[in-house]
Amino acid sequence: MDHFLYRDGVLHAEDVSLPAIAAAVGTPAYVYSAATLLRHYRLFDDALAWGPHLVCYAVKAASNVAILKLLGDAGAGMDVVSEGEYRRARAAGVPGERIVFSGIGKTEGEMRHVLENGVRQINLESEPEMRALSRIAATMGVEVPVTVRVNPDVDARTHEKIATGKAENKFGIPIARARDVYAEIAALPGLRAVGVDVHIGSQLTDLDPFRQAYRKVADLTRALRDDGHAIERLDLGGGLGIPYERSNLAPPVPAEYGEVIRQEVGDLGCEIEIEPGRLIAGNAGILLSRVIYLKHGEGRDFLIVDAAMNDLIRPAMYGAHHDIVPVAEPPAGVDLSPADVVGPVCESGDTFAKARPLPPLDGGDLIAFRGAGAYAAVMASEYNSRPLVPEVLVQGDEWSVIRRRPTWDEMLERESIPDWL
């Protein structure tokens, strides 16, 4: 469920009409619903109410500090994968004890920064990283809570570019080697193993891969406890999918996911951490765009819009589907005609949809790309020297620009010409 609905024939974000936002900030623009963000966070929180837990929002999904503050004030922790994301979470007022630091390529500078400023735990991804963290922690005279991300070699049955739990993926330590790694942690200064971490991928629409992975984590936890390690937490990652295509069956809901967790690891007495991002933010945002031209090609029509692949790269990168809807509600029973929805970037890959059945649209009409709250603004670029587009947060009948569109001068001022040119 989201809070983008038609009212009196016009698509609204909560109680604010999208044409009003377009008139004020221009297009393209990202528009987020606070009510949807909070609803989705609370669904996860409720799904784990059977035991101690912390829902750590995956900052990489949508990292605007206003979104982080909204969720942090509601009680969410944060899962970060870089110093930049850590700084964003702290700027949003999230305390270090609610921030989990993940990611496979943590630099020594990043590790030192989070240790100096507070962190709940660091999820280790490799033995070299483990030894580097031990050396830094020892020189700082601190003890760091850590988990080891294990790779369970489970097929998440998702797109190959967002699968992270198979043996050939770059993430984590093979689960068969985990006991040796935990033994080394116990012998190293500055580290204290507090849990086990696993994350098998993103946009999962089947609970069975989760069940397989968590069963392996449960077996490992018992073995580690037999070895003398005090395993108190299980970081079970995120990855639950969202319904990008409304006509398809909906993926499992957080309550069903929480029940799988309870069944597989609930008897271990561990605090549960999860790291959802896409399901919290994905359907909480749309990309608002305006049609520039309707172009009649050879055997096909092209709907040329002012949004482009640098604003929403998922279709170009993953072949991903996003529902595209007119902001003005079409009449019931209107005839649909296929059109390729494309942007103005000088790439054939700048295509959002091919032969998509759409109601009549023409230059000047507003459209919305649904499901653009996650992995849109955070993956945006200035390709073709197109400015990053504004982000707008709506709450009830109020709205605010939470990232403005830069001016041309601001874009140019970041660059300089050497004196010798």
Contacts in CASP RR format, 6 or more apart in sequence:
PFRMAT RR
TARGET T0000
AUTHOR 0000-0000-0000
METHOD contacts of the structure
MODEL  1
MDHFLYRDGVLHAEDVSLPAIAAAVGTPAYVYSAATLLRHYRLFDDALAW
GPHLVCYAVKAASNVAILKLLGDAGAGMDVVSEGEYRRARAAGVPGERIV
FSGIGKTEGEMRHVLENGVRQINLESEPEMRALSRIAATMGVEVPVTVRV
NPDVDARTHEKIATGKAENKFGIPIARARDVYAEIAALPGLRAVGVDVHI
GSQLTDLDPFRQAYRKVADLTRALRDDGHAIERLDLGGGLGIPYERSNLA
PPVPAEYGEVIRQEVGDLGCEIEIEPGRLIAGNAGILLSRVIYLKHGEGR
DFLIVDAAMNDLIRPAMYGAHHDIVPVAEPPAGVDLSPADVVGPVCESGD
TFAKARPLPPLDGGDLIAFRGAGAYAAVMASEYNSRPLVPEVLVQGDEWS
VIRRRPTWDEMLERESIPDWL
1 36 0 8 1.000
1 39 0 8 1.000
1 283 0 8 1.000
2 33 0 8 1.000
2 36 0 8 1.000
2 283 0 8 1.000
2 284 0 8 1.000
2 285 0 8 1.000
2 370 0 8 1.000
3 13 0 8 1.000
3 14 0 8 1.000
3 33 0 8 1.000
3 35 0 8 1.000
3 36 0 8 1.000
4 11 0 8 1.000
4 12 0 8 1.000
4 13 0 8 1.000
4 33 0 8 1.000
4 285 0 8 1.000
4 286 0 8 1.000
4 368 0 8 1.000
4 370 0 8 1.000
5 11 0 8 1.000
5 12 0 8 1.000
6 12 0 8 1.000
6 329 0 8 1.000
7 17 0 8 1.000
9 328 0 8 1.000
9 329 0 8 1.000
10 17 0 8 1.000
10 18 0 8 1.000
10 19 0 8 1.000
10 327 0 8 1.000
10 328 0 8 1.000
10 329 0 8 1.000
11 17 0 8 1.000
11 18 0 8 1.000
11 325 0 8 1.000
11 326 0 8 1.000
11 327 0 8 1.000
11 328 0 8 1.000
11 329 0 8 1.000
11 368 0 8 1.000
12 18 0 8 1.000
13 21 0 8 1.000
13 31 0 8 1.000
13 32 0 8 1.000
13 33 0 8 1.000
13 286 0 8 1.000
13 392 0 8 1.000
13 394 0 8 1.000
13 399 0 8 1.000
14 33 0 8 1.000
14 34 0 8 1.000
14 35 0 8 1.000
14 394 0 8 1.000
14 395 0 8 1.000
14 396 0 8 1.000
14 397 0 8 1.000
15 394 0 8 1.000
15 396 0 8 1.000
15 397 0 8 1.000
16 394 0 8 1.000
16 396 0 8 1.000
16 397 0 8 1.000
16 398 0 8 1.000
16 399 0 8 1.000
18 31 0 8 1.000
18 286 0 8 1.000
18 288 0 8 1.000
18 327 0 8 1.000
18 366 0 8 1.000
18 368 0 8 1.000
19 327 0 8 1.000
19 366 0 8 1.000
21 29 0 8 1.000
21 31 0 8 1.000
21 288 0 8 1.000
21 392 0 8 1.000
21 394 0 8 1.000
21 399 0 8 1.000
22 29 0 8 1.000
22 288 0 8 1.000
22 290 0 8 1.000
22 327 0 8 1.000
22 366 0 8 1.000
25 390 0 8 1.000
25 392 0 8 1.000
25 401 0 8 1.000
25 404 0 8 1.000
25 405 0 8 1.000
26 390 0 8 1.000
26 405 0 8 1.000
27 288 0 8 1.000
27 289 0 8 1.000
27 290 0 8 1.000
27 306 0 8 1.000
27 307 0 8 1.000
27 366 0 8 1.000
27 389 0 8 1.000
28 287 0 8 1.000
28 288 0 8 1.000
28 289 0 8 1.000
28 290 0 8 1.000
28 306 0 8 1.000
28 307 0 8 1.000
28 308 0 8 1.000
28 311 0 8 1.000
28 389 0 8 1.000
29 287 0 8 1.000
29 288 0 8 1.000
29 389 0 8 1.000
29 390 0 8 1.000
29 391 0 8 1.000
29 392 0 8 1.000
29 405 0 8 1.000
30 285 0 8 1.000
30 286 0 8 1.000
30 287 0 8 1.000
30 288 0 8 1.000
30 372 0 8 1.000
30 373 0 8 1.000
30 376 0 8 1.000
30 377 0 8 1.000
30 389 0 8 1.000
30 390 0 8 1.000
30 391 0 8 1.000
30 392 0 8 1.000
31 285 0 8 1.000
31 286 0 8 1.000
31 287 0 8 1.000
31 288 0 8 1.000
31 392 0 8 1.000
31 394 0 8 1.000
31 399 0 8 1.000
32 62 0 8 1.000
32 64 0 8 1.000
32 67 0 8 1.000
32 281 0 8 1.000
32 284 0 8 1.000
32 285 0 8 1.000
32 373 0 8 1.000
32 391 0 8 1.000
32 392 0 8 1.000
32 393 0 8 1.000
32 394 0 8 1.000
32 402 0 8 1.000
33 284 0 8 1.000
33 285 0 8 1.000
33 394 0 8 1.000
34 70 0 8 1.000
34 393 0 8 1.000
34 394 0 8 1.000
34 395 0 8 1.000
34 396 0 8 1.000
35 395 0 8 1.000
35 396 0 8 1.000
36 283 0 8 1.000
36 284 0 8 1.000
36 285 0 8 1.000
37 67 0 8 1.000
37 70 0 8 1.000
37 71 0 8 1.000
37 280 0 8 1.000
37 281 0 8 1.000
37 284 0 8 1.000
38 70 0 8 1.000
38 71 0 8 1.000
38 74 0 8 1.000
40 254 0 8 1.000
40 276 0 8 1.000
40 279 0 8 1.000
40 280 0 8 1.000
40 281 0 8 1.000
40 283 0 8 1.000
40 284 0 8 1.000
41 55 0 8 1.000
41 57 0 8 1.000
41 71 0 8 1.000
41 74 0 8 1.000
41 76 0 8 1.000
41 280 0 8 1.000
42 74 0 8 1.000
43 253 0 8 1.000
43 254 0 8 1.000
43 255 0 8 1.000
44 55 0 8 1.000
44 254 0 8 1.000
44 274 0 8 1.000
44 276 0 8 1.000
44 279 0 8 1.000
44 280 0 8 1.000
45 53 0 8 1.000
45 55 0 8 1.000
46 254 0 8 1.000
46 255 0 8 1.000
47 254 0 8 1.000
47 255 0 8 1.000
47 257 0 8 1.000
47 258 0 8 1.000
47 259 0 8 1.000
47 261 0 8 1.000
48 55 0 8 1.000
48 258 0 8 1.000
48 261 0 8 1.000
48 272 0 8 1.000
48 274 0 8 1.000
50 262 0 8 1.000
50 266 0 8 1.000
51 266 0 8 1.000
51 272 0 8 1.000
52 271 0 8 1.000
52 272 0 8 1.000
53 271 0 8 1.000
53 272 0 8 1.000
53 273 0 8 1.000
53 274 0 8 1.000
54 77 0 8 1.000
54 98 0 8 1.000
54 120 0 8 1.000
54 271 0 8 1.000
54 272 0 8 1.000
54 273 0 8 1.000
55 76 0 8 1.000
55 77 0 8 1.000
55 273 0 8 1.000
55 274 0 8 1.000
55 276 0 8 1.000
56 76 0 8 1.000
56 77 0 8 1.000
56 78 0 8 1.000
56 79 0 8 1.000
56 98 0 8 1.000
56 99 0 8 1.000
56 100 0 8 1.000
56 273 0 8 1.000
56 274 0 8 1.000
56 275 0 8 1.000
57 68 0 8 1.000
57 71 0 8 1.000
57 72 0 8 1.000
57 76 0 8 1.000
57 77 0 8 1.000
57 78 0 8 1.000
57 79 0 8 1.000
57 275 0 8 1.000
57 276 0 8 1.000
57 277 0 8 1.000
57 280 0 8 1.000
58 79 0 8 1.000
58 238 0 8 1.000
58 275 0 8 1.000
58 276 0 8 1.000
58 277 0 8 1.000
58 278 0 8 1.000
58 280 0 8 1.000
59 68 0 8 1.000
59 78 0 8 1.000
59 79 0 8 1.000
59 80 0 8 1.000
59 81 0 8 1.000
59 85 0 8 1.000
59 88 0 8 1.000
59 89 0 8 1.000
60 81 0 8 1.000
60 85 0 8 1.000
60 277 0 8 1.000
60 375 0 8 1.000
60 378 0 8 1.000
61 277 0 8 1.000
61 278 0 8 1.000
61 280 0 8 1.000
61 281 0 8 1.000
61 282 0 8 1.000
61 373 0 8 1.000
61 374 0 8 1.000
61 375 0 8 1.000
61 378 0 8 1.000
62 277 0 8 1.000
62 281 0 8 1.000
62 282 0 8 1.000
62 284 0 8 1.000
62 373 0 8 1.000
62 374 0 8 1.000
62 375 0 8 1.000
62 376 0 8 1.000
62 377 0 8 1.000
62 378 0 8 1.000
63 85 0 8 1.000
63 88 0 8 1.000
63 377 0 8 1.000
63 378 0 8 1.000
64 377 0 8 1.000
64 391 0 8 1.000
64 393 0 8 1.000
64 402 0 8 1.000
64 403 0 8 1.000
65 88 0 8 1.000
65 91 0 8 1.000
65 92 0 8 1.000
65 402 0 8 1.000
66 92 0 8 1.000
66 391 0 8 1.000
66 393 0 8 1.000
66 400 0 8 1.000
66 402 0 8 1.000
67 281 0 8 1.000
67 393 0 8 1.000
67 402 0 8 1.000
68 78 0 8 1.000
68 88 0 8 1.000
68 89 0 8 1.000
68 91 0 8 1.000
68 92 0 8 1.000
68 93 0 8 1.000
68 94 0 8 1.000
69 92 0 8 1.000
69 93 0 8 1.000
70 393 0 8 1.000
71 77 0 8 1.000
71 280 0 8 1.000
72 78 0 8 1.000
72 92 0 8 1.000
72 93 0 8 1.000
72 94 0 8 1.000
72 98 0 8 1.000
75 98 0 8 1.000
76 94 0 8 1.000
76 98 0 8 1.000
77 94 0 8 1.000
77 98 0 8 1.000
77 99 0 8 1.000
77 100 0 8 1.000
78 85 0 8 1.000
78 89 0 8 1.000
78 94 0 8 1.000
78 98 0 8 1.000
78 99 0 8 1.000
78 100 0 8 1.000
79 99 0 8 1.000
79 100 0 8 1.000
79 102 0 8 1.000
79 237 0 8 1.000
79 275 0 8 1.000
80 86 0 8 1.000
80 88 0 8 1.000
80 89 0 8 1.000
80 99 0 8 1.000
80 100 0 8 1.000
80 101 0 8 1.000
80 102 0 8 1.000
81 101 0 8 1.000
81 102 0 8 1.000
81 103 0 8 1.000
82 103 0 8 1.000
82 110 0 8 1.000
83 107 0 8 1.000
83 109 0 8 1.000
83 110 0 8 1.000
83 113 0 8 1.000
83 114 0 8 1.000
86 99 0 8 1.000
86 101 0 8 1.000
86 110 0 8 1.000
86 113 0 8 1.000
86 114 0 8 1.000
86 117 0 8 1.000
86 119 0 8 1.000
89 96 0 8 1.000
89 99 0 8 1.000
90 96 0 8 1.000
90 99 0 8 1.000
90 117 0 8 1.000
95 118 0 8 1.000
96 117 0 8 1.000
96 118 0 8 1.000
96 119 0 8 1.000
96 120 0 8 1.000
97 118 0 8 1.000
97 119 0 8 1.000
97 120 0 8 1.000
98 120 0 8 1.000
99 114 0 8 1.000
99 118 0 8 1.000
99 119 0 8 1.000
99 120 0 8 1.000
100 119 0 8 1.000
100 120 0 8 1.000
100 121 0 8 1.000
100 122 0 8 1.000
100 123 0 8 1.000
100 235 0 8 1.000
100 273 0 8 1.000
100 275 0 8 1.000
101 110 0 8 1.000
101 111 0 8 1.000
101 114 0 8 1.000
101 119 0 8 1.000
101 121 0 8 1.000
101 122 0 8 1.000
101 123 0 8 1.000
102 123 0 8 1.000
102 125 0 8 1.000
102 149 0 8 1.000
102 197 0 8 1.000
102 199 0 8 1.000
102 275 0 8 1.000
103 123 0 8 1.000
103 125 0 8 1.000
104 125 0 8 1.000
104 126 0 8 1.000
104 129 0 8 1.000
104 170 0 8 1.000
104 171 0 8 1.000
104 172 0 8 1.000
105 125 0 8 1.000
105 129 0 8 1.000
106 122 0 8 1.000
106 125 0 8 1.000
106 129 0 8 1.000
106 133 0 8 1.000
108 132 0 8 1.000
108 136 0 8 1.000
111 122 0 8 1.000
111 132 0 8 1.000
111 133 0 8 1.000
111 136 0 8 1.000
112 136 0 8 1.000
112 140 0 8 1.000
114 122 0 8 1.000
115 136 0 8 1.000
115 137 0 8 1.000
115 140 0 8 1.000
115 142 0 8 1.000
115 144 0 8 1.000
116 140 0 8 1.000
119 144 0 8 1.000
120 145 0 8 1.000
121 144 0 8 1.000
121 145 0 8 1.000
121 146 0 8 1.000
121 147 0 8 1.000
121 194 0 8 1.000
121 195 0 8 1.000
121 233 0 8 1.000
121 235 0 8 1.000
122 133 0 8 1.000
122 144 0 8 1.000
122 145 0 8 1.000
122 146 0 8 1.000
122 147 0 8 1.000
123 146 0 8 1.000
123 147 0 8 1.000
123 148 0 8 1.000
123 149 0 8 1.000
123 197 0 8 1.000
123 235 0 8 1.000
124 130 0 8 1.000
124 133 0 8 1.000
124 146 0 8 1.000
124 147 0 8 1.000
124 148 0 8 1.000
124 149 0 8 1.000
124 173 0 8 1.000
124 197 0 8 1.000
125 149 0 8 1.000
125 171 0 8 1.000
125 172 0 8 1.000
125 173 0 8 1.000
126 172 0 8 1.000
126 173 0 8 1.000
127 173 0 8 1.000
127 181 0 8 1.000
127 184 0 8 1.000
130 146 0 8 1.000
130 148 0 8 1.000
130 181 0 8 1.000
130 184 0 8 1.000
130 185 0 8 1.000
130 188 0 8 1.000
130 191 0 8 1.000
131 188 0 8 1.000
133 144 0 8 1.000
133 146 0 8 1.000
133 191 0 8 1.000
134 188 0 8 1.000
134 189 0 8 1.000
134 190 0 8 1.000
134 191 0 8 1.000
137 143 0 8 1.000
137 144 0 8 1.000
137 189 0 8 1.000
137 190 0 8 1.000
137 191 0 8 1.000
138 189 0 8 1.000
138 190 0 8 1.000
141 190 0 8 1.000
142 190 0 8 1.000
143 190 0 8 1.000
143 191 0 8 1.000
143 192 0 8 1.000
144 190 0 8 1.000
144 191 0 8 1.000
144 192 0 8 1.000
145 192 0 8 1.000
145 194 0 8 1.000
146 185 0 8 1.000
146 191 0 8 1.000
146 192 0 8 1.000
146 193 0 8 1.000
146 194 0 8 1.000
146 195 0 8 1.000
147 193 0 8 1.000
147 194 0 8 1.000
147 195 0 8 1.000
147 196 0 8 1.000
147 197 0 8 1.000
147 233 0 8 1.000
147 235 0 8 1.000
148 172 0 8 1.000
148 173 0 8 1.000
148 178 0 8 1.000
148 181 0 8 1.000
148 182 0 8 1.000
148 185 0 8 1.000
148 193 0 8 1.000
148 195 0 8 1.000
148 196 0 8 1.000
148 197 0 8 1.000
149 171 0 8 1.000
149 172 0 8 1.000
149 173 0 8 1.000
149 197 0 8 1.000
149 198 0 8 1.000
149 199 0 8 1.000
149 235 0 8 1.000
150 172 0 8 1.000
150 173 0 8 1.000
150 174 0 8 1.000
150 175 0 8 1.000
150 178 0 8 1.000
150 196 0 8 1.000
150 197 0 8 1.000
150 198 0 8 1.000
150 216 0 8 1.000
150 217 0 8 1.000
150 220 0 8 1.000
151 165 0 8 1.000
151 166 0 8 1.000
151 167 0 8 1.000
151 169 0 8 1.000
151 171 0 8 1.000
151 172 0 8 1.000
151 173 0 8 1.000
151 174 0 8 1.000
151 175 0 8 1.000
152 165 0 8 1.000
152 175 0 8 1.000
152 198 0 8 1.000
152 200 0 8 1.000
152 212 0 8 1.000
152 213 0 8 1.000
152 216 0 8 1.000
152 217 0 8 1.000
153 165 0 8 1.000
153 166 0 8 1.000
153 167 0 8 1.000
153 174 0 8 1.000
153 175 0 8 1.000
154 165 0 8 1.000
154 166 0 8 1.000
154 200 0 8 1.000
154 209 0 8 1.000
154 212 0 8 1.000
154 213 0 8 1.000
154 216 0 8 1.000
155 163 0 8 1.000
155 166 0 8 1.000
155 209 0 8 1.000
156 163 0 8 1.000
156 164 0 8 1.000
156 165 0 8 1.000
156 166 0 8 1.000
156 200 0 8 1.000
156 201 0 8 1.000
156 204 0 8 1.000
156 209 0 8 1.000
157 204 0 8 1.000
157 205 0 8 1.000
157 206 0 8 1.000
157 209 0 8 1.000
158 201 0 8 1.000
158 202 0 8 1.000
158 203 0 8 1.000
158 204 0 8 1.000
158 205 0 8 1.000
159 203 0 8 1.000
159 318 0 8 1.000
161 317 0 8 1.000
161 318 0 8 1.000
162 201 0 8 1.000
162 202 0 8 1.000
162 203 0 8 1.000
162 318 0 8 1.000
163 169 0 8 1.000
163 200 0 8 1.000
163 201 0 8 1.000
164 171 0 8 1.000
164 199 0 8 1.000
164 200 0 8 1.000
164 201 0 8 1.000
164 202 0 8 1.000
165 171 0 8 1.000
165 198 0 8 1.000
165 199 0 8 1.000
165 200 0 8 1.000
165 201 0 8 1.000
165 213 0 8 1.000
167 174 0 8 1.000
171 199 0 8 1.000
173 181 0 8 1.000
175 216 0 8 1.000
175 220 0 8 1.000
178 196 0 8 1.000
178 220 0 8 1.000
178 224 0 8 1.000
179 220 0 8 1.000
179 223 0 8 1.000
179 224 0 8 1.000
179 227 0 8 1.000
182 193 0 8 1.000
182 224 0 8 1.000
182 227 0 8 1.000
182 229 0 8 1.000
183 227 0 8 1.000
185 191 0 8 1.000
185 193 0 8 1.000
186 193 0 8 1.000
186 229 0 8 1.000
193 224 0 8 1.000
193 229 0 8 1.000
193 230 0 8 1.000
193 231 0 8 1.000
194 230 0 8 1.000
194 231 0 8 1.000
194 232 0 8 1.000
194 233 0 8 1.000
195 221 0 8 1.000
195 231 0 8 1.000
195 232 0 8 1.000
195 233 0 8 1.000
195 234 0 8 1.000
195 235 0 8 1.000
195 270 0 8 1.000
196 217 0 8 1.000
196 220 0 8 1.000
196 221 0 8 1.000
196 224 0 8 1.000
196 231 0 8 1.000
196 233 0 8 1.000
196 234 0 8 1.000
196 235 0 8 1.000
197 234 0 8 1.000
197 235 0 8 1.000
197 237 0 8 1.000
198 213 0 8 1.000
198 214 0 8 1.000
198 216 0 8 1.000
198 217 0 8 1.000
198 235 0 8 1.000
198 236 0 8 1.000
198 237 0 8 1.000
199 235 0 8 1.000
199 236 0 8 1.000
199 237 0 8 1.000
199 238 0 8 1.000
199 239 0 8 1.000
199 275 0 8 1.000
200 209 0 8 1.000
200 210 0 8 1.000
200 213 0 8 1.000
200 239 0 8 1.000
201 238 0 8 1.000
201 239 0 8 1.000
202 238 0 8 1.000
202 239 0 8 1.000
202 241 0 8 1.000
202 278 0 8 1.000
203 239 0 8 1.000
203 241 0 8 1.000
203 242 0 8 1.000
203 278 0 8 1.000
204 210 0 8 1.000
204 239 0 8 1.000
204 240 0 8 1.000
204 241 0 8 1.000
204 251 0 8 1.000
205 241 0 8 1.000
205 251 0 8 1.000
205 252 0 8 1.000
206 252 0 8 1.000
207 252 0 8 1.000
207 256 0 8 1.000
207 257 0 8 1.000
207 260 0 8 1.000
210 236 0 8 1.000
210 257 0 8 1.000
210 260 0 8 1.000
210 261 0 8 1.000
211 260 0 8 1.000
211 263 0 8 1.000
211 264 0 8 1.000
214 236 0 8 1.000
214 260 0 8 1.000
214 261 0 8 1.000
214 264 0 8 1.000
214 265 0 8 1.000
215 264 0 8 1.000
217 234 0 8 1.000
217 236 0 8 1.000
217 264 0 8 1.000
217 265 0 8 1.000
218 264 0 8 1.000
218 265 0 8 1.000
218 268 0 8 1.000
221 231 0 8 1.000
221 234 0 8 1.000
221 265 0 8 1.000
221 268 0 8 1.000
221 270 0 8 1.000
222 268 0 8 1.000
224 231 0 8 1.000
225 231 0 8 1.000
231 268 0 8 1.000
231 270 0 8 1.000
232 270 0 8 1.000
232 271 0 8 1.000
233 270 0 8 1.000
233 271 0 8 1.000
233 272 0 8 1.000
233 273 0 8 1.000
234 265 0 8 1.000
234 268 0 8 1.000
234 270 0 8 1.000
234 271 0 8 1.000
234 272 0 8 1.000
234 273 0 8 1.000
235 273 0 8 1.000
235 274 0 8 1.000
235 275 0 8 1.000
236 261 0 8 1.000
236 265 0 8 1.000
236 272 0 8 1.000
236 273 0 8 1.000
236 274 0 8 1.000
236 275 0 8 1.000
237 273 0 8 1.000
237 274 0 8 1.000
237 275 0 8 1.000
237 276 0 8 1.000
238 274 0 8 1.000
238 275 0 8 1.000
238 276 0 8 1.000
238 277 0 8 1.000
239 276 0 8 1.000
239 277 0 8 1.000
239 278 0 8 1.000
239 279 0 8 1.000
240 251 0 8 1.000
240 252 0 8 1.000
240 254 0 8 1.000
240 257 0 8 1.000
240 276 0 8 1.000
240 278 0 8 1.000
240 279 0 8 1.000
241 251 0 8 1.000
241 278 0 8 1.000
241 279 0 8 1.000
242 251 0 8 1.000
242 278 0 8 1.000
242 279 0 8 1.000
242 282 0 8 1.000
242 283 0 8 1.000
242 371 0 8 1.000
242 374 0 8 1.000
243 249 0 8 1.000
243 250 0 8 1.000
243 251 0 8 1.000
243 283 0 8 1.000
244 320 0 8 1.000
244 321 0 8 1.000
244 322 0 8 1.000
244 323 0 8 1.000
244 370 0 8 1.000
244 371 0 8 1.000
245 321 0 8 1.000
245 323 0 8 1.000
246 323 0 8 1.000
246 370 0 8 1.000
254 276 0 8 1.000
254 279 0 8 1.000
261 272 0 8 1.000
261 274 0 8 1.000
265 272 0 8 1.000
266 272 0 8 1.000
277 374 0 8 1.000
278 374 0 8 1.000
278 375 0 8 1.000
280 374 0 8 1.000
281 373 0 8 1.000
281 374 0 8 1.000
282 371 0 8 1.000
282 372 0 8 1.000
282 373 0 8 1.000
282 374 0 8 1.000
282 375 0 8 1.000
283 370 0 8 1.000
283 371 0 8 1.000
283 373 0 8 1.000
284 373 0 8 1.000
285 370 0 8 1.000
285 371 0 8 1.000
285 372 0 8 1.000
285 373 0 8 1.000
285 376 0 8 1.000
286 368 0 8 1.000
286 369 0 8 1.000
286 370 0 8 1.000
286 371 0 8 1.000
286 372 0 8 1.000
286 373 0 8 1.000
287 307 0 8 1.000
287 311 0 8 1.000
287 312 0 8 1.000
287 322 0 8 1.000
287 368 0 8 1.000
287 369 0 8 1.000
287 372 0 8 1.000
287 376 0 8 1.000
288 327 0 8 1.000
288 366 0 8 1.000
288 367 0 8 1.000
288 368 0 8 1.000
289 305 0 8 1.000
289 306 0 8 1.000
289 307 0 8 1.000
289 366 0 8 1.000
289 367 0 8 1.000
289 368 0 8 1.000
289 369 0 8 1.000
290 305 0 8 1.000
290 306 0 8 1.000
290 363 0 8 1.000
290 364 0 8 1.000
290 365 0 8 1.000
290 366 0 8 1.000
290 367 0 8 1.000
291 303 0 8 1.000
291 304 0 8 1.000
291 305 0 8 1.000
291 306 0 8 1.000
291 361 0 8 1.000
291 362 0 8 1.000
291 363 0 8 1.000
291 364 0 8 1.000
291 365 0 8 1.000
291 366 0 8 1.000
291 367 0 8 1.000
292 304 0 8 1.000
292 305 0 8 1.000
292 306 0 8 1.000
292 344 0 8 1.000
292 363 0 8 1.000
292 364 0 8 1.000
293 302 0 8 1.000
293 304 0 8 1.000
293 363 0 8 1.000
294 301 0 8 1.000
294 302 0 8 1.000
294 303 0 8 1.000
294 304 0 8 1.000
294 339 0 8 1.000
294 361 0 8 1.000
294 362 0 8 1.000
294 363 0 8 1.000
295 301 0 8 1.000
295 302 0 8 1.000
295 303 0 8 1.000
295 304 0 8 1.000
296 302 0 8 1.000
300 338 0 8 1.000
300 339 0 8 1.000
300 340 0 8 1.000
300 355 0 8 1.000
301 337 0 8 1.000
301 338 0 8 1.000
301 339 0 8 1.000
301 340 0 8 1.000
302 339 0 8 1.000
302 340 0 8 1.000
302 342 0 8 1.000
303 339 0 8 1.000
303 340 0 8 1.000
303 341 0 8 1.000
303 342 0 8 1.000
303 358 0 8 1.000
303 361 0 8 1.000
304 342 0 8 1.000
304 343 0 8 1.000
304 344 0 8 1.000
305 341 0 8 1.000
305 342 0 8 1.000
305 343 0 8 1.000
305 344 0 8 1.000
305 352 0 8 1.000
305 367 0 8 1.000
306 343 0 8 1.000
306 344 0 8 1.000
307 343 0 8 1.000
307 352 0 8 1.000
307 369 0 8 1.000
307 389 0 8 1.000
308 343 0 8 1.000
308 344 0 8 1.000
308 345 0 8 1.000
308 350 0 8 1.000
308 383 0 8 1.000
308 384 0 8 1.000
308 386 0 8 1.000
309 315 0 8 1.000
309 316 0 8 1.000
309 343 0 8 1.000
309 345 0 8 1.000
309 347 0 8 1.000
309 349 0 8 1.000
309 350 0 8 1.000
309 351 0 8 1.000
309 383 0 8 1.000
310 345 0 8 1.000
310 380 0 8 1.000
310 381 0 8 1.000
310 382 0 8 1.000
310 383 0 8 1.000
310 384 0 8 1.000
310 386 0 8 1.000
311 376 0 8 1.000
311 380 0 8 1.000
311 386 0 8 1.000
311 389 0 8 1.000
312 322 0 8 1.000
312 352 0 8 1.000
312 369 0 8 1.000
312 372 0 8 1.000
312 376 0 8 1.000
312 380 0 8 1.000
313 376 0 8 1.000
313 379 0 8 1.000
313 380 0 8 1.000
313 381 0 8 1.000
314 320 0 8 1.000
314 322 0 8 1.000
314 375 0 8 1.000
314 376 0 8 1.000
314 379 0 8 1.000
315 321 0 8 1.000
315 322 0 8 1.000
315 351 0 8 1.000
315 352 0 8 1.000
315 353 0 8 1.000
316 347 0 8 1.000
316 349 0 8 1.000
316 350 0 8 1.000
316 351 0 8 1.000
317 379 0 8 1.000
321 353 0 8 1.000
322 352 0 8 1.000
322 353 0 8 1.000
322 369 0 8 1.000
322 370 0 8 1.000
322 371 0 8 1.000
322 372 0 8 1.000
323 369 0 8 1.000
323 370 0 8 1.000
323 371 0 8 1.000
324 341 0 8 1.000
324 352 0 8 1.000
324 353 0 8 1.000
324 356 0 8 1.000
324 358 0 8 1.000
324 367 0 8 1.000
324 368 0 8 1.000
324 369 0 8 1.000
324 370 0 8 1.000
325 367 0 8 1.000
325 368 0 8 1.000
325 370 0 8 1.000
326 358 0 8 1.000
326 359 0 8 1.000
326 361 0 8 1.000
326 365 0 8 1.000
326 366 0 8 1.000
326 367 0 8 1.000
326 368 0 8 1.000
327 365 0 8 1.000
327 366 0 8 1.000
327 367 0 8 1.000
327 368 0 8 1.000
328 365 0 8 1.000
328 366 0 8 1.000
330 359 0 8 1.000
330 360 0 8 1.000
334 359 0 8 1.000
334 360 0 8 1.000
335 359 0 8 1.000
335 360 0 8 1.000
336 357 0 8 1.000
336 358 0 8 1.000
336 359 0 8 1.000
337 357 0 8 1.000
337 358 0 8 1.000
337 360 0 8 1.000
338 355 0 8 1.000
338 356 0 8 1.000
338 357 0 8 1.000
338 358 0 8 1.000
339 355 0 8 1.000
339 356 0 8 1.000
339 358 0 8 1.000
339 361 0 8 1.000
340 351 0 8 1.000
340 353 0 8 1.000
340 354 0 8 1.000
340 355 0 8 1.000
340 356 0 8 1.000
341 351 0 8 1.000
341 352 0 8 1.000
341 353 0 8 1.000
341 356 0 8 1.000
341 358 0 8 1.000
342 350 0 8 1.000
342 351 0 8 1.000
342 352 0 8 1.000
343 350 0 8 1.000
343 351 0 8 1.000
343 352 0 8 1.000
344 350 0 8 1.000
344 384 0 8 1.000
345 383 0 8 1.000
345 384 0 8 1.000
345 386 0 8 1.000
346 384 0 8 1.000
352 369 0 8 1.000
361 367 0 8 1.000
377 388 0 8 1.000
377 389 0 8 1.000
377 391 0 8 1.000
377 403 0 8 1.000
380 388 0 8 1.000
380 389 0 8 1.000
382 388 0 8 1.000
382 411 0 8 1.000
385 411 0 8 1.000
387 405 0 8 1.000
387 406 0 8 1.000
387 407 0 8 1.000
387 408 0 8 1.000
387 411 0 8 1.000
388 403 0 8 1.000
388 405 0 8 1.000
388 406 0 8 1.000
389 405 0 8 1.000
390 401 0 8 1.000
390 403 0 8 1.000
390 404 0 8 1.000
390 405 0 8 1.000
391 401 0 8 1.000
391 402 0 8 1.000
391 403 0 8 1.000
392 399 0 8 1.000
392 400 0 8 1.000
392 401 0 8 1.000
392 402 0 8 1.000
393 399 0 8 1.000
393 400 0 8 1.000
393 402 0 8 1.000
END
